[in-house]
Amino acid sequence: MCIRDRPISPSWKSTSIQYKSCSHYYHFKKFCVLDENEKAEEILKIVSPTEVYEAAKKMEENIKNNPNWSAWEEQKVNVMRTAIRLKFIQNPNLMQKLLLTGDKILIEDHPTDSFWGGSLHGSQNNLGKLLMAVSYTHLRAHETSLHLVCRLLLEKKKKKI
């Protein structure tokens, strides 16, 4: 199953800002951390997530020496975790698709990104890991006593195998 970061309807909110996609949220937050407020505002004006990604890469070329870059590196996983959580919580149809993946390992099939992606040799698959964590956390938060018994039985069975 593929859960790509395409424009979603309805879009979702964090605080008072309406975001069109996780890419919009992620790159907006990145440029805010980097004190590049004009770039952050520019990100929100872009329509598609693909265009956001491409624009952000171009914008980054001139700011890799930004004194706040290390602060961004420390925060980027938490920013993406928040983006994913908000996206799926506010879009029940997408959450249902994510939950249907069950306990499968999710891999971001990105052709060039070894940090977020998981298809390149040595990739970290951080996006896949975050998606699995959001799914797991959501399931646990809404687990009934019947589901708990079933889950514990399945876990016990897996340990025997």
Secondary structure, DSSP 8 states (H G I E B T S, - for coil): --------SS-EEETTEEESSHHHHHHHHHHHHTT-HHHHHHHHH--SHHHHHHHHHHHHTTTTT-TTHHHHHHHHHHHHHHHHHHHHHT-HHHHHHHHTTTT-------SS-TTT--SSTT---HHHHHHHHHHHHHHHHT--HHHHHHHHHHHHHHHH-
